[in-house]
Every structure is written in C-alpha cells, then in structure tokens.
Amino acid sequence: MAEVLLIDRDQVRNLIADDIAFVKSVVLEAFRVHHEKSCVQPPKQYLQESEASHTADRIISMSAYIKGGSPISGIKWIGSKHTNPRLVLNRSSALIVLNDPQTNFPIAVLDGSLISAMRTLAVSLIAVERFKPDVKSIACIGMGRLGKLHARILSAYYPSIERIVCFSRHAPFDELLSMRGVEKSPSLKKALDGAEVIITTTVADKPYIQLKQLGHVRLVINLSLMDFHLEVYQNSDVVVDDWLQCTLAKKVLRQGIDRGLIRRENVLELSDTLFGKSKIRRFAKRVIVNPLGMAIEDILLAWEVFQRLKSTEHLASFQIE
C-alpha cells in the first residue's frame, strides 16, 4: 500500500505566498531543465465542450517527467471558465498529483491554484529581468487573481518601478490602490500610454491591442495569449517558453505560423535567452514574450512544496493499494 499526502490550499499558501524569490528560483531551474532537454513534457491536452467554446472555457491536462539522479514526475489538472468571476469565483482552479518515479504510485495531491499563479508570476519577473530590468512604468491589463498578484508583487519586489497602471473591464481592485505606485486607469488607452512594459492577464478570446497603441513599449508579457493583433508579433522579437507547445495551441501565434508570417528560425525560446546561445544577446526591437506555460514549472514547484511539508505532523493522507 502507498500513502498519499494531501497538501491543501492553506499549506501551500503558508509556504510560497510570501516567498516569490524562492518560487522564481524554482522556475529558473525549470528553464534550465528545459534548455538541457532533461525532461519529458507531452503536449497539453484540452478538454472542451466543442471547438467553438471560449478559449478560457476548458480543462487542461499537463504532465511532466524531470530526469536526473532524483527524477520527478506528475500532472496538473487545471480547469477554467471565463464566467466564474460573475459567480465571485476565481477563473481557474487546479490540482497537482506527484508520482513516485520508482513505482509510479501517486505520493501527493496538492491544491495547485496558487502554485500555478505564482509560477506564472515568476515567469513575468524573469522576463522583466532579462529584457527590461530598468523598467519604471508597467501596465497590467486584466485584474483578476493573476493581475492582482502581479500588481502586488511588482510593487513590493522592484523599488525602481515608479508606476503600475492597472486596467480591468470588470474585476474590482481598489484594495491595491494604497500600494506604492499602483494606479487605476479609466481606459485601456490611458493604461497603455507611457508604459514600458505591458502584462496581460485577461480572458480575451480575440485580439484587441494593435501595434499603433504600443508607443514606446519595450516588452510585452502576453500571459493571456490572445490580446495582441498579429502585427505586434510581426514587428517584435518573439520569445516563447516552448516552441512545440505554442505551435499546437490555437492562439494568435499559431495563426501567424499557419500563414507563414512567423517562422521557427525567427523565434527564440526563453530558456535559450537565459542559459543558451542567446544569453548575451541584446534586443534592439520590442520583445513579446508568449509563454503558454510549461508543466515542468508546476511539477518542480509542487515537488519543492512537497519536500518542505512532507515531514510535518499535520498533513492528512490516505492509503491506496
């Protein structure tokens, strides 16, 4: 029989909610693993009612195996529905299962919602430090859980940032306005004006930001993947987290690939800009970072949570045969 530990939301929060430096270090390790190809990471599987469903109305299965002397394996099962905020719910929720690589038995089940959000935030921090470390003005578009997390952490983590201008069509975020540098914009246009970095965390299902709206923006972190018209990609240096995964997702980038407007040789993977031949490359053009999200980030971070908590006395568990 195998014992499976249950790690709930509060336990995950107590460990990583106030430790973004730790989370970022784990995500950086995930990019190193990706660069060294020391992992098996199958394409994501999308469960949707139909192909006509909203892009944020789906459940995604994300699995990974990290090789090495102490291998790690697991899967994230993340559900999302764009109408959840109307029910005063977060748009997405997740569970992560870790398996023992020696037996393939499950050894832990974790609440994965905060893990997923924090690793996504870490990718943004890594992108800022790589492509625009001297940023003073950021526009955050979309202020659900992930947008609020960005505004809160960016304000505290980077004293050099002077303004974080936030815009949302629906989500309230007045509680953040007392934080240093955080402002509320009355319109998308005003939020974009003067921004050096744009971070999108919306549930958009079609592009709405045009090239002419970007002004002097030097870095776009396109977390929600559907916000920018194809012309933005064509006039920027494009960086993805994983080329194959991004080619399979039905997002704006894929449209450009299908039309022959975006070619593999012109796209970099983020891990290469951190650990590979492009580590010292300077970028004269605007950079658009298009991270689909990699399972190795979630599984590595979940594993570190598991390692820190498994020896405590207050973890629930159950037995399986």
DABEL-V924559 format. One record per helix or strand. SS is the DSSP state (a for helix, b for strand). FROM is the first residue (numbers start at 1). LEN is the number of residues. Records with the same first field share a line. If there is no record, write none. Layout:
SS->FROM-LEN  FROM-LEN
This chain:
b->2-6  39-2  45-3  58-9  72-9  92-8  106-6  137-5  163-5  182-3  197-4  209-1  219-4  228-1  237-4  267-3  287-4  316-5
a->9-8  20-16  84-4  113-19  145-13  174-3  188-5  211-3  230-5  243-6  252-7  264-3  270-6  295-15
